Amino acid sequence: EDDDDGLLEDGEVTLDGFREMVEGIGGKGREGVRDLLDGMYALEEHVPYGLAVRACETLTEPSRLKELLRLLLVEERDLVVSRREKDQRKAFRYQFVVGNLVSYGPYGGMRVSLVQNEEMLGTLLNYFAKSDRIPGPVAREAMKICFALFDEAPEQMIEVLKKRPGLVSSFAHHIEHSPVSDFLIRVVSENERNSIGNPIFDPVFGSALAWLAQGKVYHCLSESFSEAASRESSGQSDMQSEERMENSCHSLVGILAKISKAIPFAAKNRNIWYLNLFDDPVPLKDILNAAMDAYIRNEESSALYIALRMLISIWAALFFERQGYGAKKGTGSQIDSSAMENAIRGFFPKLLEILTSSTSGKLGTTRVKIVEFLVACLKAGNERTVNALFKTDFQPAIFDLMCRHPSSSILHNFVSLSMDISFVGRSKICRIPWLKDFGLVRRLIELWRVSRESNSPSSATLQCTLRQIFLSLHEFQHKLEELGMIESIVEMIPRADLEAFDQLWSSDIVQFKLEQEKNLGGARPRRQAMPASASFEASLSELSSSISPPDLETTHSVVIDATSSDLEPHGRIPHSPEATSSWYGTPQTTRAGQGRRQIDQAVFEQPNPS
């Protein structure tokens, strides 16, 4: 009598009982629908196909379909979960069953009826606009239905969405739920029914662009990020704040990636122009400003880390597009990132200030992410971006950071990568600041001497990084010498430093290079040459004829020593069912298995194992 929360009592539901529920639902109204859902949950979906279709057909009647939506879309303030309830899946059993029934159920007519009924479809979508806080299981199952309906009838779904541009803001308000974030990307994904190469000619894609642009999706996402970053920095952080920042950036990058093929048409389509962040980077600036303010107020904030990771993803896509990889896929190389890079350059001084000043003295993941971001700018940025980066004393900042944190291999990798990019991948705009202005070679040699004299365990990590930098530097020097550009080397590196580097190379580094070029595990095993007169087929035929037919009775397999040098090259074990089982001494009863095993054994005993 205490079970007032509507939870199932302990007990089982038989298939006969469930069949009676389906047949007798006619006069029970809402109670009949709930009983049917409880029966489905109790049976754990182990229902015969015909009976499952019959149940779905019964629930597709309009009044019952509305009841399914009512049970699915509950407000958090109206949701009462018993304190005695330990199984959360059972507490949200109606949402779980309805979500799976509509999305993956065997009766497609249920999805068709729902997507063709604009009133009920509006009820599903407007739930996100009316609710302030949505329980996670409800959001997951509701968005699961939205995905299924969009796949079923994208034209009808996008038309309903276009009539509700305010839903973009509502979705952004609930962006802490990952399915909501993924749905914003799904609406601009290529439609499988569209056989045309470029999605710009797909009417569903065009309508989705209009819906997102009219709803100002980037503005809504940046506002959602800023609100969560402010809460986190003020000490009111919770898991939802971090998820909101993560998913806001995820949706922003995802939408930008999906519209990449349409960017060349931005001049003729205002919706594409708005969604092209390379031309209008204001949302990126807003996110980065909010993230930096949050980190300055509270170094424990994850906002700056998340924002920089988003920008690194955009830089990576831009780099591959500029290298021509995008052209091979049909996107072309027509992205002009000058406006975005101009906006990002304004943050270099603040980022370098954060990098060089820390109240706690710890390195932290955020500062490592700053170095990674600056290296990404060095790799993919245009000449103005690279020049602006070096004018902010980028080189001494990251070099000093490496010296102060000698045991951080992740930081060392990014510092080494920045030098490798400068020596090999870019022009003099990168080499002169490192080699001439900063005096890199002299500083590296001095740091090497100090690390060799130190007994600290962290010095080994630093020495490994310095060796890699020396290898890149030597490769750069060797290429210039091959091109007859020795004068260029002397212009950038003083002769005294060159002589010291050559001496260090011959005494320490060259031995490391030789060790690095060796095979993993040491030298290759010795191989025996096959006699010229011998052939594998002839030897195998001779061996087969010399083996007497085995007895049909059970014969025990021969266990071959796996450590013997008579195995195949590199000690491989023969890959056949019979031979594999024989390693464990398993009795064999078949003539074919025993005969093959004896052949294998005879072959392995020959001087030539191949």
N, C-alpha and C positions, 0 to 999 in steps of 0.2 A: 504493500500500500504506500510505501515511501517513494516508489519509482514514478515521480510526476514529470520527469523530463522527457518522456516519450521514447526512452531507449528500449531496445529489444530485451525481453526477458531471456534467460538462458533456456535453450531448447533448439530443436532442429525443425527445419521445414522440408517436407518430402516433396518429390516431384508431383505426386498426386495432389497433395495439398496446394501446391503452387498452381497446378492446372485448374483447380477449383477456384482459386483467386482470380485467374484470368477470365474464366467463364462467368463468374458471379460479380464482376466489377460494375455491372450495369447500373444497379440501383444504390450504390454505396457512396457516390460522389467523391469528395476529397479523401474520406477515410479509406475508400477502396484503392485510390492511387497510392496512398502511403503504405497500405498493406502490401501492395504489389511491389513497391520499392524495397520494403523490408524483406519480403520473400526473396527478391533478387540478391540482396546483400547477404542474407543467410545462406543461400545456395552458392555464393561466391562465383557466380557466373557459370556454374556447371549446369547449364540448361540445354536440352536438345534444341537443335537449330530451328525446327518447325515450331516448337513451343515458344522460342525466343522471338521469332518473327510475329507470331500471333499476339504476344504480349506487346510488342512495339506497335503493331497495327492498332491495338486497343488504346494505347496511350497517345496515338496521333490525333485522336478526336480533339477538336479545338479547345473545348473546356478542360480536358485533361492535360493538354499541352500547356495551357496557361497555369495549371496547378503545378506542373513540373517546374516551370520558371519561378513560381512563387516559392517553392521549396528550395530551389537553387539559390535565389538571390535574397539572402537574408542580411539584414543590417547587423553590425557588430554589437550595437546596443541591444538588439532583440535576441541575440544568440546567447542562450543559457546552456552552459555545459556543466553537467553534474561534477561535483568535486570527487565523486567516487569513480568517475570515468577515467580510465588509464589509457584506453586505446583511442587516440585522436581520430583515426580513420573511422572508427565507429561513431564518434561524436558528429562527424561530418558525413555520415553515410548517405544522406539524401543527395548532397552535392556530388559525392563520388559516383554514385550510381547514375544520376542524371547526366553528368558530364560524359561518362563513358557510353551511356546508352545513345545519346544524341550524336556524339562524335564518331564512335566506332561501331554503333549498333548494326545488326544485320539488315535492318529495314531502312533503305535510303529515303523512303517517302516521308519519314519523320523530319529529316533535314530539309527536304524540298518544301514541306508544309510550313516549316518555320521561316525559311528564307523568303517565301512568297507572301507571308503574312507580315506586312510592314508594321502593324501594331505590336505584335509580339516581338519582332526583331528590334523595334524601337525600345521596348521594355528591357530587353537584354542589354542594349548599348547604353541606354540612359541610366542604368544602374550605376555606372561609373561616374556619371555627372551628379547624381543625387547623393551619393554616399560620401561621407567625410573620411572614414576609415573602413577599409575592406579587409575582412579576414583572409589570410593567405590561401587556405583551401578553396574559398569561394572564388577568389580572383583567378586561381589556377584553372578551375573547372569551367568558369564562365569564358575565359579566353580560349580554352581548349575548344569550346563550341564555336567561338568566333573564327578560329583557324579553320575548323571543318567546314563551316558555312562559306568562308571565302574560297576554299578549294572547290566546293560544290558549285557555287554560282558567283564568281567574282564580279560579274557585271551588275547583278542585283545588289550585292553587298556594297559595292563602291558607290552606287547611286544613293543608297540609304545613308552612307557616311557623308557624302557631299552635302546632303541636306542638314547635316549637323556639324558644321566646322568647329563648334565649341567643344566637341568631343576630343579634339587634339589636346586642348588645355586640360581636360579631365583625365585623359590618359597620362599626361605628363605629371599630373598631381599624384597619381598612383603608380609612378614609374618604379617605386621600390620593389614591385612585383615583376620578376623577370619575364613572365609571359606577356605582360603589357608592353614591355620594352621590345620584345621580339615581334609583336604584332605591328608596331609602327614601321618596322623594317619590312615585314612581310607584304604590306600593302603596295610597296614600290618594287617588290621583287618581280623578276620576269615571269610572265604567265606561261605555263607549259603549253597552253593552246595557241600561243602566238608563234607562228613559224617564221616570222620576219626577223632578220638578224638584229636590228636595233629596236629596243623597246619603245623608242619615241613614237613609233607608228602603231603601238598597241593602245587602243582606246582606254583600257582599264588602267594602264600605266599613266596615261595623260590625266585621267580623272583623279588618280591617287596623288599625282603631283599638285593638282589644283587644291585638293582637300588639305594636304599638308601645308601648302603655301598660304592658303586663306586662314588656316588655323595658327599660322606663325609658329611652326613646330620648333624651330631652333630657339626662338625667344622663350618659348615655354620650357624647353629643356634646360636652358641656361638659368632661368629663374628657379627651377626646381633644384638644380645643382647649388646655386648660391644660397638658397634657403637652408639646404641640408648642411652646407659648409659652415654657415653662420651658427647653426645649432651645435655642431660638433666643436667649434672653437670656443663656444661659451660654456662648455662643460655639460651640455644637455645631450651629449651624444648617445645614440643607441644604434642597434643593428640596422634599423630602417634608414637612418641617415646615411650610413655608409653605402647601403644598397642603392639608395636613391642617387647618390653621386656616381656610383659605378654604372648603373643602368642608363642614366642620362647621357653619359659619355658613350656608352655602347650604342645607344640608338642614334646619336649624332653621327658617329663614324660609320655606322651601318647604312644610314640613309645616304650619306655622301658617297659611299662606295657604290651603292646601287644606281645612283644617277650619273655615274662617271661617263657612261656611253652617251648620255644626252647633253653633256656640257657643251660640245661644239654647237648645239642649237640654242644656246642660252640667249643669243641676240634676238631670236625670233619668238621666244617663249618666256614671258615674264616669270612664270612659275619656276622654270629651270634656273633663271637668273637669281631668284631669291634663294633657292636651295643650293646654289653653288657657293660654298663657303670660301673658295679661293678668291672670289671677287668681292664678297661681302663678309669679312671675318669678324664682324662685331660680336656675334655670340661667342666666338673663341676668346676674344679679349675679355668679355664679361666673366667667363668661366675662369680664366687664368687670374684675373684680378681678385675674384672672390677666393680662389684657392690660395693665392699668396697672402692675402689679408688673414685668412684663417691660420696659415702656418706661422705667420709673424706673431699672432696672438697666442698660439699654442703649438709648440713644436711637435706635439704628439698627434696633431691632426693629420689625417690621411688625404685631405683634399688636394694638396699640391701634387702628391704622388699620383693620384688618379688622373688629374688634369694633364700632367706631363706624359703619362702613359698614352692618353688619348692623342696628344700631339705627335708623339713618336709614331703611332700607327699611321697618322696622316702623312708624316714625312716618309715613312717606308713605302706607302703606296705611290707617293709622288716620285720617289727615287726610281722605283721600278718602271713607272710610266716614262720617265725621262730617258731611261736606258733602252727603251724600245720594246720592253716586254708587253706593255699595254697595246702597242700597235699591232702585235701579232694576234691579239685577241679581238681586234677590231675597234678598240677605243680611240686609237689615234694618239698623237703626241701634241695635243692642242690645249693643254691646261696651262694657263698663265697664273702663276702663283705669286706674282710680284706684290699684289695687295696684301695677301696673307703674310708674306715674309716681311713686308714693311711693318705690319702690326706686331709681329713676333720680335723683331729687332728691338723694339722699344722696351722689352722685358729683360734684355740681356744684363744691363747694369744691376737690376734688383736681384736677378738670379745669382749673379756672381757675388753680390753682397751676402746673400743667404749662404752661399757655398763657403765663403771665407770666414763667416762669423757663426759661432754656435755657443749658446749659453751653457750647454751641458758638456761640451767637449767631445761628445760622441759623434760618430760618423752618421749613422742612421740611414735607413733605406731611401728617404726622400732626397737626401743630398747625393746619394749614388745615382738616383733617377735624374737629378739635375745634370750630372756629368753625362749620363747617357743621352739626355735630350740635346745638350750642347754638341756632343759628338755627332748626333744625327743631323743637326743643322750644318755642321762642317761637311758632312758627307753629301747631303742632298740640296743644300742651299745654293742660291746663285752667288755671283761674285760679290755683290753688295752685302749680302748676309755674312759671308765669310770674312770680309774686311771689317765689318762691324763687330764680329765676334772677337777678332784678334785685337781690336782697339780697346776692348774691355779688360785686357790683361788675362785673357783666357788661359794662356800657357802657364804663367807662374802660379795661377790659382790651382789648377788640377795637378801640377807637378808637386807643389807644396803639400797638397792633400794626400798624394801618394806617399810622400816622405813621412807625414805625420801618422799615417795608418798603414804601416808596412805589411800587415797581415791580411788585408782585405783583397783577396784575389779578384773579386768581381770589379772593384774599383780599378785595380791594376789593369785588368783586361780592357776597360774603356779608355784608360790613359794610353795604353799601348796601341789600341786601335786608332786613336786620334793621330798618333805619330805615323802609323802605317799609312793612313789615308793621306797625310800631308806629303810623305816621301814618294809614294807610288801613284796614288789615285788622282792628285790634283796638281795644279801648276805652281808657279813661283809665289803666288799669293799665300800659299800655305807653307812653303819651304823656308822662305826668307824669315818670316816671324819666328819659326822654331829654331833654325840653325844659326842665323846671323844675329837677329835682335835678342833672342833669349839666351844664346850661347849653349845650346842643348848638349853638344858633345862634351864640353868641359864639365858641365853639371852631372852628366851621366857617369863619367869616369870618376869624379869625386864621390858620387853616391855609391858606386861600385866598391871603391876602396873602403868607405866607411862600413858598408854591409859585410864585407869580407873580414873586417877586424872585429865585428860584433859577434858576441856569443848568443844573441837572442834567437829563440826559435823562429820568430817572424822574419828574420833576415833571409832565411831560405826562400820564402815566398817572394820577397823583394828581388832577390838575385835571379830567380827564374824569370820574373817579368823583365828585368834589365837585360837578360840574355836575349829574350825575344825582340826587344827594342834594338839591341846591337845587330841582330840578324837582319832586321828591316833596314837599318842604317847601312850595313855593309852591302846589301843588295842594291840599294840606291847608289852608293858610291861606285860599285862595280859597273852598273849600267851607264853611268856618266863617263866612266873611263873607257868603256867600249865605244861610246859615241864620240870620243875625243874631246870631251868637255871638261878637261881637268881644271881649266881656268875658272869654270863656274863653281867647282868644288871649293877652290881656294878663296873665291869671293865670299862664300857663305861660311866656311869653316877655316879658322886660322891654321897655319901650317903646324904650329906647336900642338894644337889639339888633334890634328890629323895624325901626326907622328905618335902621339900618346895612344890614340885609338888603334893604329896599326900594331903597336906593341902589345896592347891588351888583347887584340884579336888573335895574334899568333901565340900568345902565352896561355890564354884561358878559354876564349870563346870558340876558337876553331875546334877544340877537342869536344866541347858541348855539341857543336854542329855535327861532328862525325858520329857521336853517340846517338843523336836524334835521328840520323839517317839510317841507323841499323834496323834490322827486322825486329818486330815486337817478339820478345822472348829469346832473342839471341840469333845465332847463325841458323841457316836452313839445315834440315837434316840431310845426311849424306844419301845420295841416290845411286843405285846400281844400274849400270848400263846393260841392256838386253843384247845378247849375242846376235850378230847380223844374220846368222843362219836360222835362228829360231823365230817362230811366229806364235802368237798367242792361240790362234785357232788350232794349229797343229798340236801344240802342247796340251791344250784342253781336251782335244779328241783322244790323244794317246792316254791321258790320265783317266778319261771316262771308260775307255775299253779295258783298262787294267784293274778297274774296281769290280770286285765280285758282287753279284746281286745280293742285297741285304735280305735278312730274314723278315718275314711278315710279322713276327712277334715283336713285342715292345723291346726296343733297343735304346740304351741310354746314350745321350749325346756326349760328344767330346768337348770338354771345356778347354778353350785355348787361352793361354796366358796373355792378358791384354797388355802386359808390359814388354812382351817379346818384340825384338827388333825385326821379326819376320812378318809383322803386320803390313798392311798397305802403307804407302807414304803418309807421313804425319800421324800414323797410328790409328787410322779410321777403322771402325768396326763394320763388318759387312752389313749392308742394309737390305736384308730380306727377312721375311717372317721366320723362316726356319733357322737361319743363322743367328738372328737376334735372340730367339728363345734359347738357343744353345748356350749362350753366355751364362745362363743361370742353371745349366744342367738339367733342363726339363726333359723328361722322357719323350721320345718321338715314336709314333706307331705307324706312320705312313711310309710306303716305299719311296715315294717321290721326295719327301722331306729328308729321309735318311740318306738317299743317294746324293742329293744336292749338298748336304752337310759334309759328306765324305769328300766330294769334289772340292768344296771350299777349303777343307782341311789340307788336302793334298796340294792345292794351289798355294796356300800360305806357307807350306813347308819348302817350296821351291826357292832357289837362290834369288830369283827375280820375282818379287811380290806383285808387280804390275801385270 
